[in-house]
């Protein structure tokens, strides 16, 4: 835990007091988003102190020219950067001629609140300006869930000690930069700008990708809450910027305010020639409703999300705040409405890592979306990869694979690889496995097999072909081996026979063959279509089978554990607990070679196998592996604590499970990894959800049935969550006194609780 | 072989005919240097076609900000770049008002010659200008060996079909750029410029490193060979450039010419305030002597070098040209006069790789300089590393080592590491071994042990400490293992127990202990001084011993070979001969992961052990290892063919040895690796020398005695070379009819020839 200033609250993230060194951290933590766009909690008015400006539009990216020290064949030409979009929130404020800048004046009673229940961000403070004017300021901002190209700001000021001339100078500005730009290039080309009384816009297009974006605003001003007919002055006008000026006179204690609507219309959603009219249409809808009505709608829309997605925890405010923060951010990032989008590791809260799609989506996020939204959302996530299959085949070809073998990218925005470390890009190939596993997981959970003949099987065949070509026969071992990989534990590079990778490769092949067989029997016309399209022969399939049946797995008889990779036991196996604290986090303290030859594990690797394929192993085996690997694990990946929390819970080690839960759920709030300023860890937030549902709740699906093994941490009085399972909504409430289940709707649901069948009937709370 | 335009000649590199696409290649091949500076064979006059301008000053570098995709702890802040220095050769030429530019006009009878015997570069051609004037041009240029801050150009023109007004516009220009600049920054800060009649200079300083350089010129013009008193016009004047204008009228067939002296005076050799006067002093010496006299001196100076360094080959002009080209370039690059300098991989012929010192110096170059120059030169090369010991200790500390452990940089200019690929910088640590081996090699060859107590032992102790800390105990193997290294074969990264690295580590420790023991007995005061200075205890030494005695070496019982690394036999061991030619060179065709998991070897790795430690193994063992590894070797490092040539010769496989010899000696002339445009492979040229002396000649040193096992390729009639050995100069002549030995001076030399003792007495040619 590296920070502790967020005030515990069940529904809100709250900061009190203004401290400049917290500004960038809070910009991350108070980020808002609506699935289509999002932004860091930058101030509307001028702030001359340290800040990291960020506003992002889903799916709009820039292919930045790759930067490497030494080029290697196969590196991608570019790295898709999360793109800082034009600024629409800006409102410069002048009080009696002095520009308001919190970096330069005395600030009192500063307070921020991110109200997660209702989906808005507020900020308030009092300040004394250099010219002696004292003011009180209240700002509220949200990004509409219903009109997802629209944001709204209400900016209120009153002078406290004298009357004041107050100017609002709202602007839109496409002259923005990325912090993360490899060559310090500008990513936006200014096209146009314009103004019509209260309306202003700048139009800009991304270089290379050609996303055409109109960034617009519409302003109105109020005195004592009454709309004022003020004709704005055009304060600044250029191809990148339109800034207006509204000046009002406020007497002492009189509130003046501005409502600014703004946002983006984008060529991905509108014809280019209609971008401006679409923006006008949006502001006229917004103006008609007004700020308050839009805010009411916002509350209703968020209530609807929470209705399904909420997890309550009684008796532990910090844990409650943590889980809601995670669920809130996931929903701000991705709502599953648009199959072109995905869940970036930083969502709309920062630029780092670039690209929007990692194996995180399949390995961590899918279960959350599958259980809290309708199954179309999960299907969209799968289809995203189907739509990228051609690119994955091209990607594999660049690395020398052939015959339709597919290697999905480690990081992507449009299906093309954009990462550029050879040990990741070329070798962290296990990502293919998670993509196949997600298809399995989806069918297992939803019972919807139709996706497989329709789209999934082609993906599976591409992946099976890849694994088949990626292994080689070892004369020495008399087995197929997989050389030169990086497993989920990125603190090992270019290793041989990573257990997880070999295991999931074997599984992928078997799962593919199983599906081919099923489709041959049950969907014969699809079978014929796909085999013809992919020129897949029985002979090829039997070659795959050879590989799956003869895959090598490193194993230690002495320790009775599968080894993370060949040679793992040659390491000095000193446990993490004996490391001096000054050495942590390793990735900030040790050189890379030292990390690599150490036994320390960044995140679940062999244990990830036990997470995905729990059924393939006994609990005793899980325990042996957990006891062998966990003491060597430093959890320096945000994706690590959740898996460990789930497995600790499964092993009945509730203290440990609880610790891991806190670490995952408050990773950013408490800044465990000293990096919250860069943005939030969005994808691992789904892991937090899993820690409760699959960890404490012990939820599993097998043979079309939900089962639970509920546990509860000592620190909690109770907790509850909801699951959509095959169109039924099940609520589970767990407390030390016992567990209860209820189901919405009209049909009963049969589940297993601690191995025993339980019928949950609508309208009946079943206590177990 | 990718090019074949260099005309075979015993003493010269000759190109005939002007082809634009060869310009950059020839700029590399015709490079000249004098140990203190050097330059690519750029044209003096304007050339608007593709060219790679390069002029370099020994020891003058720029610490360019490191560029990487993803930063890793321990990476150096900067990468020392070989610095393109200001231009002093430039002479724009105007004929009847038209600028001479070979890219734009018809050129006939174009000829270049790099006369290696005499150390000059010439160029001649006829041309017809757009204005109809036909001209003949002859240019000769050299960099003086005696006055090594001075270069000289004689530029002659005659009009062939009419009289002509001819302008020479000589200039000096510090407004130059590096092609290899990570961030496209300018590396030179202009300080001053000035002119006094025929003399002109620009003064500039490198940013960051602050090397202060005066680039000067002094011009004179001639008509029919007679000096003309022409007052030049100041054609251009700025802080970066001084350009003068001399205009003469030549009648048809009348020769007009310019002699331009120029070069650099540098703050590393003069007080800053004396740089200009030093330049003036140089030009007055040069002017007094005149071009022709200086050229005579140049011939004498090169004759002196050749007197000792030449290798003659009868019956094979291409082989003769190859070896002389190699010897010539080595002497152009480094003459051993200045202990601050070293032998950069591209010498003065290009910018690539940066830095000036690699393990190439110790592993490949030392034997050449040790055998063809006085031993002070070799001692200077060793002392270079002694002088960098503190930096090597700091470098190791950055990677977590302590207690004076030293890790020498992979690439350096000033002792600091500047390479930035983790798999090289942090893991290609075997370089430490070659640095220790060079000390052993020096003492073995020269018999001069005094270097060890004076300087060498401290280096050895730093290196022994490094190896001791770098290994770890493997419980599983019951041995010390070395994890996560890159061996000499850079087509493997982050491997465990690289045989070469483990072997040389063990050897380093043993050699260090042996030297400590010897110094304890024979140089006791040095022993006390060093142990106190380094706080070395007997206890520490016995810990080292434990490591050396229990080092693990991967071995295959089945193949009876040491394995290049753990797991090598898991690879698909298809030999190179079965690879499709379209796949070569692998480093241009395959992605990095594919290269890594392949069995293909870039350069001698396990076999490098057999080269350094030949005596530790039987010839049968060498043969087994050669037969196992050579078929897997792609020789995509310039350092590979020479070691294989030597070992093939040792095994009596002369055809193979000859092929490898051609490949190493004509690597650049025939552009085997498709990269001559970037510059020449200077350090591997010493390997070419070794191929003859140690390969065909079978020269070895043992117990203070030289031994020979002469072989001769069928293609040759005879060959001969000279060796300085312990102040005696031995000449060996090998032919199919027999071998003869002679010694200069007054003392006899006892050698072994094919195992039999032979006394070589001065004045007697001994035939064996």
Interface residues (C-beta under 8 A of the other chain):
Chain A: X66 X67 X68 X69 X70 X72 X73 X74 X79 X398 X399 X400 X420 X421 X422 X423 X426 X427 X472 X473 X474 X475 X476 X477 X481 X483 X484 X493 X494 X495 X496 X566 X567 X569 X570 X571 X572 X573 X587 X588 X589 X590 X591 X592 X593 X594 X596 X597
Chain B: X66 X67 X68 X69 X70 X72 X73 X74 X79 X398 X399 X400 X420 X421 X422 X423 X426 X427 X472 X473 X474 X475 X476 X477 X481 X483 X484 X493 X494 X495 X496 X566 X567 X569 X570 X571 X572 X573 X587 X588 X589 X590 X591 X592 X593 X594 X596 X597
